[in-house]
Amino acid sequence: MPVVARFSHCRVRVNAKDHPPPHFHVLLNDGREAWVTIAELKIVHGKVAVREIADVLAWAENNRAMLATTFEELQR
């Protein structure tokens, strides 16, 4: 699974052959995981507070097109 970004407390991954809606995974260093939709940048799964990944969400807002393209390419 391609890691598309790394932060000090987590990494961002887009999985191949994943289910809709288009989303990415945030894997925190403590083992927790969140699924975040690309279109709305909404946490749809996981026990992670928005404040814990605020920097990731800001990054994702600026890289939404790349995330969407990567998700689409990996579904083929």
N, CA, C and O atoms as CSV, one atom per row, in Angstrom:
chain,resi,resn,atom,element,x,y,z
A,1,MET,N,N,0.835,-1.166,0.000
A,1,MET,CA,C,0.000,0.000,0.000
A,1,MET,C,C,0.890,1.244,0.000
A,1,MET,O,O,1.725,1.412,0.889
A,2,PRO,N,N,0.715,2.096,-0.976
A,2,PRO,CA,C,1.576,3.273,-1.083
A,2,PRO,C,C,1.385,4.283,0.048
A,2,PRO,O,O,0.271,4.725,0.330
A,3,VAL,N,N,2.474,4.625,0.668
A,3,VAL,CA,C,2.476,5.717,1.640
A,3,VAL,C,C,2.706,6.988,0.836
A,3,VAL,O,O,3.718,7.114,0.146
A,4,VAL,N,N,1.769,7.932,0.920
A,4,VAL,CA,C,1.855,9.151,0.127
A,4,VAL,C,C,2.387,10.334,0.918
A,4,VAL,O,O,2.761,11.352,0.335
A,5,ALA,N,N,2.427,10.211,2.255
A,5,ALA,CA,C,2.983,11.287,3.081
A,5,ALA,C,C,3.347,10.726,4.447
A,5,ALA,O,O,2.739,9.772,4.934
A,6,ARG,N,N,4.352,11.342,5.049
A,6,ARG,CA,C,4.777,10.978,6.408
A,6,ARG,C,C,4.808,12.231,7.267
A,6,ARG,O,O,5.248,13.298,6.837
A,7,PHE,N,N,4.336,12.073,8.477
A,7,PHE,CA,C,4.369,13.129,9.478
A,7,PHE,C,C,5.063,12.555,10.698
A,7,PHE,O,O,5.279,11.345,10.764
A,8,SER,N,N,5.413,13.378,11.650
A,8,SER,CA,C,6.143,12.885,12.822
A,8,SER,C,C,5.331,11.886,13.638
A,8,SER,O,O,5.906,11.014,14.290
A,9,HIS,N,N,4.004,11.996,13.615
A,9,HIS,CA,C,3.146,11.154,14.438
A,9,HIS,C,C,2.312,10.142,13.642
A,9,HIS,O,O,1.554,9.364,14.221
A,10,CYS,N,N,2.459,10.157,12.304
A,10,CYS,CA,C,1.637,9.266,11.494
A,10,CYS,C,C,2.140,9.196,10.059
A,10,CYS,O,O,3.078,9.891,9.669
A,11,ARG,N,N,1.485,8.332,9.288
A,11,ARG,CA,C,1.727,8.277,7.849
A,11,ARG,C,C,0.379,8.187,7.150
A,11,ARG,O,O,-0.606,7.730,7.729
A,12,VAL,N,N,0.350,8.629,5.898
A,12,VAL,CA,C,-0.871,8.652,5.098
A,12,VAL,C,C,-0.709,7.634,3.981
A,12,VAL,O,O,0.295,7.625,3.268
A,13,ARG,N,N,-1.719,6.775,3.842
A,13,ARG,CA,C,-1.642,5.680,2.875
A,13,ARG,C,C,-2.931,5.638,2.060
A,13,ARG,O,O,-4.012,5.946,2.563
A,14,VAL,N,N,-2.792,5.248,0.782
A,14,VAL,CA,C,-3.940,4.975,-0.078
A,14,VAL,C,C,-3.831,3.514,-0.481
A,14,VAL,O,O,-2.814,3.087,-1.026
A,15,ASN,N,N,-4.885,2.746,-0.210
A,15,ASN,CA,C,-4.858,1.312,-0.482
A,15,ASN,C,C,-5.327,0.997,-1.898
A,15,ASN,O,O,-6.218,1.657,-2.433
A,16,ALA,N,N,-4.720,-0.011,-2.488
A,16,ALA,CA,C,-5.160,-0.517,-3.789
A,16,ALA,C,C,-6.427,-1.339,-3.602
A,16,ALA,O,O,-6.625,-1.971,-2.565
A,17,LYS,N,N,-7.277,-1.322,-4.616
A,17,LYS,CA,C,-8.512,-2.123,-4.629
A,17,LYS,C,C,-9.348,-1.897,-3.374
A,17,LYS,O,O,-9.871,-2.843,-2.785
A,18,ASP,N,N,-9.468,-0.637,-2.975
A,18,ASP,CA,C,-10.219,-0.284,-1.766
A,18,ASP,C,C,-11.659,0.057,-2.130
A,18,ASP,O,O,-11.973,0.254,-3.304
A,19,HIS,N,N,-12.512,0.126,-1.155
A,19,HIS,CA,C,-13.939,0.364,-1.339
A,19,HIS,C,C,-14.236,1.852,-1.426
A,19,HIS,O,O,-13.446,2.671,-0.956
A,20,PRO,N,N,-15.388,2.214,-2.032
A,20,PRO,CA,C,-15.805,3.611,-2.024
A,20,PRO,C,C,-16.310,4.000,-0.634
A,20,PRO,O,O,-16.597,3.114,0.171
A,21,PRO,N,N,-16.425,5.257,-0.333
A,21,PRO,CA,C,-16.063,6.407,-1.151
A,21,PRO,C,C,-14.551,6.572,-1.195
A,21,PRO,O,O,-13.840,6.003,-0.367
A,22,PRO,N,N,-14.050,7.353,-2.163
A,22,PRO,CA,C,-12.610,7.599,-2.214
A,22,PRO,C,C,-12.119,8.155,-0.875
A,22,PRO,O,O,-12.663,9.128,-0.353
A,23,HIS,N,N,-11.094,7.524,-0.338
A,23,HIS,CA,C,-10.604,7.903,0.987
A,23,HIS,C,C,-9.125,7.539,1.121
A,23,HIS,O,O,-8.552,6.850,0.277
A,24,PHE,N,N,-8.533,8.022,2.202
A,24,PHE,CA,C,-7.164,7.644,2.537
A,24,PHE,C,C,-7.130,7.222,3.993
A,24,PHE,O,O,-8.044,7.508,4.766
A,25,HIS,N,N,-6.062,6.540,4.347
A,25,HIS,CA,C,-5.894,6.018,5.702
A,25,HIS,C,C,-4.805,6.817,6.408
A,25,HIS,O,O,-3.750,7.090,5.835
A,26,VAL,N,N,-5.070,7.182,7.641
A,26,VAL,CA,C,-4.069,7.832,8.482
A,26,VAL,C,C,-3.699,6.819,9.564
A,26,VAL,O,O,-4.538,6.431,10.377
A,27,LEU,N,N,-2.438,6.399,9.563
A,27,LEU,CA,C,-1.956,5.395,10.512
A,27,LEU,C,C,-1.086,6.097,11.546
A,27,LEU,O,O,0.039,6.503,11.255
A,28,LEU,N,N,-1.620,6.234,12.751
A,28,LEU,CA,C,-0.896,6.905,13.821
A,28,LEU,C,C,0.186,5.984,14.387
A,28,LEU,O,O,0.061,4.760,14.342
A,29,ASN,N,N,1.232,6.580,14.911
A,29,ASN,CA,C,2.345,5.799,15.465
A,29,ASN,C,C,1.928,4.906,16.624
A,29,ASN,O,O,2.599,3.913,16.907
A,30,ASP,N,N,0.835,5.239,17.299
A,30,ASP,CA,C,0.384,4.409,18.428
A,30,ASP,C,C,-0.495,3.231,17.998
A,30,ASP,O,O,-1.013,2.505,18.846
A,31,GLY,N,N,-0.664,3.039,16.687
A,31,GLY,CA,C,-1.406,1.897,16.175
A,31,GLY,C,C,-2.836,2.191,15.765
A,31,GLY,O,O,-3.468,1.359,15.114
A,32,ARG,N,N,-3.360,3.347,16.127
A,32,ARG,CA,C,-4.725,3.693,15.720
A,32,ARG,C,C,-4.745,4.088,14.251
A,32,ARG,O,O,-3.726,4.473,13.677
A,33,GLU,N,N,-5.932,3.984,13.658
A,33,GLU,CA,C,-6.089,4.298,12.242
A,33,GLU,C,C,-7.390,5.054,12.036
A,33,GLU,O,O,-8.380,4.808,12.725
A,34,ALA,N,N,-7.378,5.985,11.071
A,34,ALA,CA,C,-8.587,6.694,10.666
A,34,ALA,C,C,-8.711,6.612,9.157
A,34,ALA,O,O,-7.712,6.645,8.438
A,35,TRP,N,N,-9.940,6.506,8.684
A,35,TRP,CA,C,-10.223,6.608,7.259
A,35,TRP,C,C,-10.827,7.984,7.049
A,35,TRP,O,O,-11.746,8.381,7.765
A,36,VAL,N,N,-10.308,8.714,6.063
A,36,VAL,CA,C,-10.752,10.080,5.805
A,36,VAL,C,C,-11.187,10.193,4.349
A,36,VAL,O,O,-10.436,9.828,3.444
A,37,THR,N,N,-12.400,10.697,4.121
A,37,THR,CA,C,-12.865,10.874,2.745
A,37,THR,C,C,-12.066,11.985,2.073
A,37,THR,O,O,-11.690,12.972,2.706
A,38,ILE,N,N,-11.818,11.807,0.796
A,38,ILE,CA,C,-11.036,12.799,0.054
A,38,ILE,C,C,-11.890,14.025,-0.254
A,38,ILE,O,O,-11.405,15.151,-0.146
A,39,ALA,N,N,-13.127,13.834,-0.629
A,39,ALA,CA,C,-13.979,14.959,-1.028
A,39,ALA,C,C,-14.304,15.896,0.132
A,39,ALA,O,O,-14.224,17.116,-0.016
A,40,GLU,N,N,-14.670,15.334,1.285
A,40,GLU,CA,C,-15.097,16.165,2.414
A,40,GLU,C,C,-14.051,16.298,3.509
A,40,GLU,O,O,-14.203,17.117,4.416
A,41,LEU,N,N,-12.980,15.492,3.432
A,41,LEU,CA,C,-11.965,15.429,4.493
A,41,LEU,C,C,-12.631,15.157,5.840
A,41,LEU,O,O,-12.351,15.812,6.845
A,42,LYS,N,N,-13.519,14.170,5.822
A,42,LYS,CA,C,-14.281,13.771,7.003
A,42,LYS,C,C,-13.800,12.409,7.476
A,42,LYS,O,O,-13.635,11.491,6.672
A,43,ILE,N,N,-13.576,12.276,8.777
A,43,ILE,CA,C,-13.215,10.983,9.351
A,43,ILE,C,C,-14.463,10.105,9.330
A,43,ILE,O,O,-15.478,10.449,9.934
A,44,VAL,N,N,-14.385,8.969,8.633
A,44,VAL,CA,C,-15.541,8.078,8.537
A,44,VAL,C,C,-15.336,6.770,9.295
A,44,VAL,O,O,-16.261,5.966,9.412
A,45,HIS,N,N,-14.139,6.558,9.806
A,45,HIS,CA,C,-13.865,5.349,10.565
A,45,HIS,C,C,-12.659,5.598,11.463
A,45,HIS,O,O,-11.716,6.291,11.078
A,46,GLY,N,N,-12.697,5.043,12.629
A,46,GLY,CA,C,-11.556,5.134,13.530
A,46,GLY,C,C,-11.817,6.023,14.725
A,46,GLY,O,O,-12.669,6.910,14.686
A,47,LYS,N,N,-11.077,5.774,15.782
A,47,LYS,CA,C,-11.209,6.536,17.020
A,47,LYS,C,C,-10.060,7.545,17.119
A,47,LYS,O,O,-9.187,7.448,17.982
A,48,VAL,N,N,-10.096,8.496,16.218
A,48,VAL,CA,C,-9.080,9.545,16.149
A,48,VAL,C,C,-9.809,10.880,16.107
A,48,VAL,O,O,-10.711,11.071,15.293
A,49,ALA,N,N,-9.426,11.794,16.973
A,49,ALA,CA,C,-10.040,13.126,17.002
A,49,ALA,C,C,-9.464,13.992,15.886
A,49,ALA,O,O,-8.300,13.851,15.511
A,50,VAL,N,N,-10.291,14.884,15.364
A,50,VAL,CA,C,-9.852,15.800,14.315
A,50,VAL,C,C,-8.612,16.574,14.758
A,50,VAL,O,O,-7.694,16.784,13.965
A,51,ARG,N,N,-8.581,16.994,16.011
A,51,ARG,CA,C,-7.441,17.781,16.502
A,51,ARG,C,C,-6.132,16.996,16.432
A,51,ARG,O,O,-5.061,17.589,16.296
A,52,GLU,N,N,-6.210,15.665,16.523
A,52,GLU,CA,C,-5.004,14.831,16.485
A,52,GLU,C,C,-4.391,14.760,15.087
A,52,GLU,O,O,-3.196,14.505,14.938
A,53,ILE,N,N,-5.219,14.988,14.065
A,53,ILE,CA,C,-4.699,14.907,12.695
A,53,ILE,C,C,-4.964,16.200,11.919
A,53,ILE,O,O,-5.064,16.186,10.692
A,54,ALA,N,N,-5.076,17.299,12.633
A,54,ALA,CA,C,-5.352,18.589,11.993
A,54,ALA,C,C,-4.294,18.930,10.939
A,54,ALA,O,O,-4.626,19.465,9.881
A,55,ASP,N,N,-3.037,18.627,11.217
A,55,ASP,CA,C,-1.981,18.912,10.241
A,55,ASP,C,C,-2.125,18.040,9.000
A,55,ASP,O,O,-1.839,18.491,7.891
A,56,VAL,N,N,-2.559,16.811,9.174
A,56,VAL,CA,C,-2.787,15.915,8.035
A,56,VAL,C,C,-3.954,16.424,7.197
A,56,VAL,O,O,-3.885,16.418,5.968
A,57,LEU,N,N,-5.017,16.859,7.849
A,57,LEU,CA,C,-6.178,17.374,7.126
A,57,LEU,C,C,-5.832,18.642,6.349
A,57,LEU,O,O,-6.313,18.830,5.232
A,58,ALA,N,N,-5.006,19.511,6.925
A,58,ALA,CA,C,-4.561,20.716,6.209
A,58,ALA,C,C,-3.720,20.331,5.005
A,58,ALA,O,O,-3.878,20.908,3.929
A,59,TRP,N,N,-2.826,19.359,5.172
A,59,TRP,CA,C,-2.018,18.861,4.053
A,59,TRP,C,C,-2.926,18.264,2.981
A,59,TRP,O,O,-2.741,18.526,1.793
A,60,ALA,N,N,-3.913,17.456,3.401
A,60,ALA,CA,C,-4.810,16.798,2.453
A,60,ALA,C,C,-5.635,17.814,1.666
A,60,ALA,O,O,-5.901,17.615,0.480
A,61,GLU,N,N,-6.035,18.887,2.314
A,61,GLU,CA,C,-6.791,19.923,1.606
A,61,GLU,C,C,-5.968,20.494,0.453
A,61,GLU,O,O,-6.502,20.756,-0.624
A,62,ASN,N,N,-4.680,20.685,0.679
A,62,ASN,CA,C,-3.790,21.217,-0.357
A,62,ASN,C,C,-3.369,20.172,-1.375
A,62,ASN,O,O,-2.831,20.520,-2.426
A,63,ASN,N,N,-3.602,18.897,-1.084
A,63,ASN,CA,C,-3.175,17.805,-1.968
A,63,ASN,C,C,-4.344,16.906,-2.370
A,63,ASN,O,O,-4.156,15.738,-2.707
A,64,ARG,N,N,-5.533,17.459,-2.329
A,64,ARG,CA,C,-6.742,16.687,-2.619
A,64,ARG,C,C,-6.718,16.083,-4.030
A,64,ARG,O,O,-7.116,14.932,-4.209
A,65,ALA,N,N,-6.263,16.835,-5.022
A,65,ALA,CA,C,-6.231,16.329,-6.397
A,65,ALA,C,C,-5.298,15.127,-6.506
A,65,ALA,O,O,-5.639,14.134,-7.149
A,66,MET,N,N,-4.133,15.209,-5.889
A,66,MET,CA,C,-3.190,14.092,-5.919
A,66,MET,C,C,-3.782,12.870,-5.225
A,66,MET,O,O,-3.640,11.754,-5.726
A,67,LEU,N,N,-4.439,13.055,-4.087
A,67,LEU,CA,C,-5.055,11.942,-3.372
A,67,LEU,C,C,-6.146,11.289,-4.216
A,67,LEU,O,O,-6.229,10.062,-4.279
A,68,ALA,N,N,-6.978,12.095,-4.861
A,68,ALA,CA,C,-8.056,11.566,-5.696
A,68,ALA,C,C,-7.495,10.790,-6.881
A,68,ALA,O,O,-7.985,9.710,-7.209
A,69,THR,N,N,-6.469,11.340,-7.519
A,69,THR,CA,C,-5.835,10.654,-8.656
A,69,THR,C,C,-5.201,9.349,-8.213
A,69,THR,O,O,-5.349,8.327,-8.883
A,70,THR,N,N,-4.507,9.375,-7.106
A,70,THR,CA,C,-3.858,8.174,-6.587
A,70,THR,C,C,-4.896,7.110,-6.248
A,70,THR,O,O,-4.714,5.938,-6.578
A,71,PHE,N,N,-5.984,7.510,-5.589
A,71,PHE,CA,C,-7.040,6.550,-5.254
A,71,PHE,C,C,-7.594,5.919,-6.522
A,71,PHE,O,O,-7.738,4.699,-6.609
A,72,GLU,N,N,-7.906,6.760,-7.507
A,72,GLU,CA,C,-8.487,6.265,-8.764
A,72,GLU,C,C,-7.537,5.315,-9.490
A,72,GLU,O,O,-7.962,4.267,-9.976
A,73,GLU,N,N,-6.269,5.670,-9.564
A,73,GLU,CA,C,-5.284,4.822,-10.244
A,73,GLU,C,C,-5.128,3.463,-9.563
A,73,GLU,O,O,-4.944,2.449,-10.236
A,74,LEU,N,N,-5.200,3.439,-8.252
A,74,LEU,CA,C,-5.013,2.194,-7.521
A,74,LEU,C,C,-6.241,1.285,-7.521
A,74,LEU,O,O,-6.174,0.150,-7.050
A,75,GLN,N,N,-7.353,1.777,-8.042
A,75,GLN,CA,C,-8.549,0.944,-8.106
A,75,GLN,C,C,-8.618,0.131,-9.391
A,75,GLN,O,O,-9.476,-0.742,-9.519
A,76,ARG,N,N,-7.734,0.401,-10.340
A,76,ARG,CA,C,-7.738,-0.314,-11.627
A,76,ARG,C,C,-7.141,-1.678,-11.483
A,76,ARG,O,O,-7.060,-2.423,-12.459
